[in-house]
Amino acid sequence: MENKISLYMTNFKNETYEFPIAPSEFEFKRSSGNDKNSVINVGEIIRLANNSTLGSVDLNIKIPIDLSRRRSYWSSRNITWSDRNGGNAFISLLNDMFERHEVVRVVLTNTRFNFQFVFDDFSYKLSDSADEYDVSITMTEWRDYDPIVLKKAPVPAKRTYVVETPRPSNNVGIGSVVIVNGQLHRDSYGTGPGLTEVNAQRKINFTAPGKTCPYHVTTMDGGWRGWVTADSVRPA
């Protein structure tokens, strides 16, 4: 007994439809996803991908307009719409799948082809004899996936600096002009030691009482320099 190939599609409602005529040609294309790279002293190499790319199919089928009488070249066994307007019902079905961006299962019986797709392109026209539709569909394979929910990283606690009222010039505080002899640091905790100031005239713009380096100094025109210890400064 001849094993005929029939075309079936199942929509999102789990309703399965058999099409009157199977495609005369069918090609399922997929790429490995591997990359080619050039390596010094080695030449071109292949870098293997974790997964293959999504498959694609260009499906070209014919749908007779009048399905009230079966024809000898049809591949179907059980047509859903058998009336004279059945061909138009198939066109409406395909158009709904396309416009709703449905995930559609496509099966070719007596083959290993059984995949889920979404429509990328869909077009149809009347044939020269005007008794059937020539339908073209470009489909891309659908791959199920679970979204990865990223946890929000904890926000580090802000360091609080005490803003003091500027003091008279004979005391050391915010706004004071001082002479600095000592090493600059990145923060008031004394981390990130950097350059060393020698008899440099500077201005205090921040203070952090009780810290290892309680004074932050700048140049006279406001350029930041760093944090210094209390014994590194004296009034100018």
TIDREN-923748 format. One record per residue (C-alpha): residue in three letters; x, y, z. Coordinates in Angstrom, 1 decimal. Layout:
TIDREN-923748
['ALA', [X, Y, Z]]
...
This chain:
TIDREN-923748
['MET', [0.0, 0.0, 0.0]]
['GLU', [1.3, 3.4, -1.0]]
['ASN', [2.3, 5.7, 2.0]]
['LYS', [1.0, 9.1, 1.0]]
['ILE', [2.3, 12.2, 2.7]]
['SER', [-0.3, 14.5, 4.2]]
['LEU', [0.1, 18.0, 5.7]]
['TYR', [-1.4, 18.8, 9.1]]
['MET', [-1.3, 22.0, 11.1]]
['THR', [-2.5, 22.4, 14.7]]
['ASN', [-3.3, 25.9, 16.1]]
['PHE', [-3.2, 27.3, 19.6]]
['LYS', [-6.6, 25.8, 20.4]]
['ASN', [-5.2, 22.4, 19.7]]
['GLU', [-7.4, 22.1, 16.7]]
['THR', [-5.8, 20.0, 13.9]]
['TYR', [-6.5, 20.6, 10.2]]
['GLU', [-5.5, 18.4, 7.3]]
['PHE', [-4.7, 20.3, 4.0]]
['PRO', [-6.0, 19.0, 0.7]]
['ILE', [-2.6, 18.8, -1.0]]
['ALA', [0.8, 18.2, 0.5]]
['PRO', [3.7, 20.3, -0.8]]
['SER', [5.5, 19.0, -3.8]]
['GLU', [8.8, 20.1, -2.4]]
['PHE', [9.9, 20.6, 1.2]]
['GLU', [13.2, 21.8, 2.7]]
['PHE', [13.9, 22.3, 6.4]]
['LYS', [17.1, 24.4, 6.9]]
['ARG', [19.0, 24.8, 10.1]]
['SER', [22.5, 26.1, 10.8]]
['SER', [25.0, 24.8, 13.4]]
['GLY', [25.6, 28.3, 14.8]]
['ASN', [29.4, 27.7, 14.9]]
['ASP', [31.7, 30.6, 14.4]]
['LYS', [34.8, 30.9, 12.3]]
['ASN', [37.8, 32.7, 13.8]]
['SER', [41.4, 33.4, 12.7]]
['VAL', [44.1, 32.6, 15.2]]
['ILE', [47.7, 33.8, 14.9]]
['ASN', [50.1, 31.1, 13.9]]
['VAL', [47.2, 28.6, 13.6]]
['GLY', [44.9, 30.0, 10.9]]
['GLU', [41.1, 29.7, 10.7]]
['ILE', [39.4, 27.6, 13.4]]
['ILE', [35.8, 26.7, 14.2]]
['ARG', [34.4, 27.7, 17.6]]
['LEU', [31.6, 25.4, 18.4]]
['ALA', [28.2, 26.9, 19.4]]
['ASN', [26.2, 25.7, 22.4]]
['ASN', [23.1, 25.2, 20.3]]
['SER', [22.1, 25.1, 16.7]]
['THR', [20.1, 28.0, 15.2]]
['LEU', [16.4, 27.9, 14.7]]
['GLY', [15.2, 26.0, 11.6]]
['SER', [13.3, 27.6, 8.8]]
['VAL', [11.0, 26.4, 6.0]]
['ASP', [9.6, 27.9, 2.8]]
['LEU', [6.3, 26.2, 2.4]]
['ASN', [4.5, 26.3, -1.0]]
['ILE', [1.2, 24.6, -1.2]]
['LYS', [-2.0, 24.6, -3.4]]
['ILE', [-5.5, 24.9, -2.0]]
['PRO', [-8.4, 24.2, -4.3]]
['ILE', [-11.3, 26.6, -3.9]]
['ASP', [-14.0, 24.0, -4.4]]
['LEU', [-13.6, 21.1, -2.0]]
['SER', [-17.0, 19.5, -2.6]]
['ARG', [-15.6, 16.8, -4.8]]
['ARG', [-12.4, 15.0, -4.1]]
['ARG', [-9.7, 14.9, -6.9]]
['SER', [-7.3, 12.0, -7.6]]
['TYR', [-4.1, 14.0, -6.9]]
['TRP', [-5.2, 15.2, -3.4]]
['SER', [-3.1, 13.8, -0.6]]
['SER', [-5.6, 14.4, 2.2]]
['ARG', [-7.7, 11.7, 3.9]]
['ASN', [-10.1, 13.7, 5.9]]
['ILE', [-10.8, 17.4, 4.9]]
['THR', [-12.3, 19.6, 7.6]]
['TRP', [-14.2, 21.8, 5.2]]
['SER', [-15.7, 19.8, 2.3]]
['ASP', [-18.1, 22.3, 0.9]]
['ARG', [-17.6, 24.5, -2.2]]
['ASN', [-16.1, 27.3, -0.1]]
['GLY', [-13.8, 25.1, 1.9]]
['GLY', [-10.7, 26.5, 0.1]]
['ASN', [-11.5, 30.0, 1.4]]
['ALA', [-11.8, 28.6, 4.9]]
['PHE', [-8.3, 27.3, 4.7]]
['ILE', [-7.0, 30.7, 3.7]]
['SER', [-8.9, 32.3, 6.6]]
['LEU', [-7.3, 29.8, 9.0]]
['LEU', [-3.8, 30.5, 7.7]]
['ASN', [-4.4, 34.3, 7.8]]
['ASP', [-5.5, 34.0, 11.5]]
['MET', [-2.4, 32.0, 12.4]]
['PHE', [-0.3, 34.7, 10.8]]
['GLU', [-2.0, 37.8, 12.2]]
['ARG', [-2.3, 36.3, 15.8]]
['HIS', [1.4, 35.3, 15.7]]
['GLU', [0.3, 31.8, 16.7]]
['VAL', [2.7, 29.0, 17.5]]
['VAL', [1.7, 26.3, 15.0]]
['ARG', [2.6, 22.6, 14.9]]
['VAL', [3.3, 21.4, 11.4]]
['VAL', [3.4, 17.7, 10.7]]
['LEU', [4.1, 15.7, 7.5]]
['THR', [2.8, 12.2, 7.9]]
['ASN', [5.1, 9.2, 7.1]]
['THR', [8.1, 11.5, 7.7]]
['ARG', [10.1, 12.6, 10.8]]
['PHE', [8.9, 16.2, 10.3]]
['ASN', [7.0, 17.3, 13.4]]
['PHE', [8.0, 20.8, 14.6]]
['GLN', [6.4, 24.0, 16.0]]
['PHE', [6.7, 27.2, 13.9]]
['VAL', [5.6, 30.8, 13.7]]
['PHE', [4.8, 32.5, 10.4]]
['ASP', [7.3, 35.1, 9.2]]
['ASP', [5.7, 35.8, 5.8]]
['PHE', [2.3, 34.7, 4.3]]
['SER', [1.0, 35.3, 0.8]]
['TYR', [-1.5, 33.7, -1.5]]
['LYS', [-2.9, 34.3, -5.1]]
['LEU', [-5.3, 32.7, -7.5]]
['SER', [-3.7, 30.3, -10.0]]
['ASP', [-3.9, 30.9, -13.7]]
['SER', [-6.9, 28.6, -13.9]]
['ALA', [-8.6, 30.5, -11.1]]
['ASP', [-9.8, 27.3, -9.4]]
['GLU', [-7.1, 27.1, -6.6]]
['TYR', [-4.9, 29.2, -4.4]]
['ASP', [-1.1, 29.2, -4.6]]
['VAL', [0.0, 29.8, -1.0]]
['SER', [3.5, 30.7, 0.1]]
['ILE', [4.5, 30.6, 3.8]]
['THR', [7.9, 31.3, 5.4]]
['MET', [8.2, 29.8, 8.8]]
['THR', [10.7, 29.9, 11.6]]
['GLU', [11.0, 27.2, 14.2]]
['TRP', [9.7, 27.9, 17.7]]
['ARG', [11.9, 27.0, 20.7]]
['ASP', [10.3, 26.9, 24.1]]
['TYR', [12.2, 28.7, 26.8]]
['ASP', [11.8, 29.9, 30.4]]
['PRO', [12.7, 33.5, 31.1]]
['ILE', [15.5, 34.1, 33.6]]
['VAL', [14.5, 36.5, 36.3]]
['LEU', [17.5, 38.5, 37.4]]
['LYS', [17.6, 39.4, 41.1]]
['LYS', [18.2, 43.0, 41.9]]
['ALA', [21.7, 43.5, 43.2]]
['PRO', [21.8, 45.0, 46.7]]
['VAL', [22.6, 48.7, 46.8]]
['PRO', [25.6, 49.4, 48.9]]
['ALA', [25.1, 51.7, 51.9]]
['LYS', [25.9, 55.3, 51.3]]
['ARG', [28.7, 56.8, 53.3]]
['THR', [27.6, 59.8, 55.2]]
['TYR', [29.9, 62.8, 55.7]]
['VAL', [29.3, 65.5, 58.2]]
['VAL', [29.1, 68.9, 56.7]]
['GLU', [30.3, 71.5, 59.1]]
['THR', [29.8, 75.2, 59.2]]
['PRO', [33.0, 76.9, 58.0]]
['ARG', [35.2, 77.8, 61.0]]
['PRO', [37.4, 80.8, 61.5]]
['SER', [40.7, 80.7, 59.8]]
['ASN', [42.6, 79.8, 63.1]]
['ASN', [40.7, 76.5, 63.3]]
['VAL', [40.8, 73.5, 60.9]]
['GLY', [37.4, 72.7, 59.3]]
['ILE', [35.4, 73.0, 56.1]]
['GLY', [36.6, 76.0, 54.1]]
['SER', [39.8, 76.2, 56.0]]
['VAL', [43.0, 76.9, 54.0]]
['VAL', [45.7, 74.5, 55.3]]
['ILE', [49.3, 73.4, 54.7]]
['VAL', [49.3, 69.6, 54.0]]
['ASN', [52.3, 67.4, 54.7]]
['GLY', [51.3, 63.8, 54.3]]
['GLN', [49.9, 61.0, 52.1]]
['LEU', [46.6, 61.3, 50.2]]
['HIS', [44.0, 58.5, 50.4]]
['ARG', [41.0, 57.4, 48.4]]
['ASP', [38.5, 57.6, 51.3]]
['SER', [38.3, 58.6, 54.9]]
['TYR', [39.0, 55.0, 56.0]]
['GLY', [42.6, 55.4, 54.8]]
['THR', [42.3, 52.9, 51.9]]
['GLY', [44.0, 53.5, 48.5]]
['PRO', [47.1, 55.4, 49.5]]
['GLY', [48.4, 57.7, 46.8]]
['LEU', [50.6, 60.7, 46.3]]
['THR', [52.3, 62.6, 49.2]]
['GLU', [51.7, 66.3, 49.7]]
['VAL', [54.8, 68.4, 50.8]]
['ASN', [54.1, 71.9, 52.2]]
['ALA', [51.1, 72.1, 49.8]]
['GLN', [48.6, 74.9, 50.3]]
['ARG', [45.1, 73.2, 50.2]]
['LYS', [41.5, 73.9, 51.1]]
['ILE', [39.3, 71.5, 53.2]]
['ASN', [35.9, 70.8, 51.6]]
['PHE', [34.7, 67.7, 53.5]]
['THR', [35.3, 66.3, 57.0]]
['ALA', [34.6, 62.9, 58.6]]
['PRO', [35.2, 63.2, 62.3]]
['GLY', [36.4, 60.1, 64.0]]
['LYS', [37.7, 58.5, 60.8]]
['THR', [41.4, 57.6, 60.1]]
['CYS', [41.6, 60.4, 57.5]]
['PRO', [39.1, 63.0, 58.7]]
['TYR', [39.9, 65.8, 56.1]]
['HIS', [39.3, 65.9, 52.4]]
['VAL', [41.4, 68.5, 50.7]]
['THR', [41.3, 70.3, 47.3]]
['THR', [43.5, 72.6, 45.4]]
['MET', [42.8, 76.3, 45.9]]
['ASP', [40.7, 76.3, 42.7]]
['GLY', [38.6, 73.3, 43.8]]
['GLY', [40.4, 70.4, 42.2]]
['TRP', [40.0, 67.3, 44.4]]
['ARG', [43.2, 65.8, 45.9]]
['GLY', [42.2, 63.2, 48.6]]
['TRP', [41.7, 62.4, 52.3]]
['VAL', [44.5, 63.0, 54.8]]
['THR', [45.1, 62.3, 58.5]]
['ALA', [44.6, 65.0, 61.1]]
['ASP', [48.3, 65.3, 61.8]]
['SER', [49.0, 66.0, 58.1]]
['VAL', [47.3, 69.4, 58.2]]
['ARG', [47.9, 72.7, 59.9]]
['PRO', [46.3, 76.1, 59.4]]
['ALA', [48.0, 78.1, 56.7]]
